């Protein structure tokens, strides 16, 4: 957390942010304190590209967050994954020595299943690693993850938990693109139940595919329903999923 000297918007920079608390915390330690990320994103005109550079170098020597480098080192150590995946193509995303999906997420999914709660999971990534994410999650569901063994199988074979949480690709994977702000500039390409690649446009149509067609949540409250359009979409209401994934438009968000 940090405090900033009051300045006109066009004169603000990252160097105006000064840390005001000696350690990370989830709660603002003093009135008016903001994180560096919030300050850059909401209170400056610093470009997104420059924001990314500043954040990545936050704890480097000479920068405003260097005092927090020990906490970063502790976090890095906690994320280390002690498995040998270098020679396994299926697990190549774990060969760096770090967890790809953190164990606390797996534990959360286990807890929701143990409580027999109704839930859906939508993975969202900006990169090209969505297949790796789904592959690792499916290994977890089948009890074959090399670094995390669940308390029960979540692939529909456990007699006490019949839900299959695995993600079936490419059926339940969408690729988002943006051509502008607002719902009219949002598109999603995906594979329908007839194995055809189709595209929907508008926030309402994207919502319908994910929430109603995929997750079978029929609440009839999709946003911008009157302006959404669906192009060449075929539906199969008997085929749904508990978990799915989308790849967002990195270039649009980054620029």
Buried (B, 14 or more C-beta within 10 A) or exposed (E): BBBBEEEEEEEBBBEBBEBBBEEEEEEEEEEEBBEBEEBBBEBBEBEEEEBEEBBEBBBEEEBBBBEBBEEBEEEEEEEEBEBEBEEEEEBEBBBEEEBBBBBEBBEEBBEBBEEEEEBBBBBEBBEEBBBBBBBBBBBBBBBEBBBBEBEBBBBBEBEEBEBBBBBBBBBBBBBBBBEEEEBBBBBBBBBBEEEEEBBBBBBBBBBBBBBBBBBBBEEEEBEBBEBBEBEEBEBEEEBBBBBBBBBBBEEBEEE
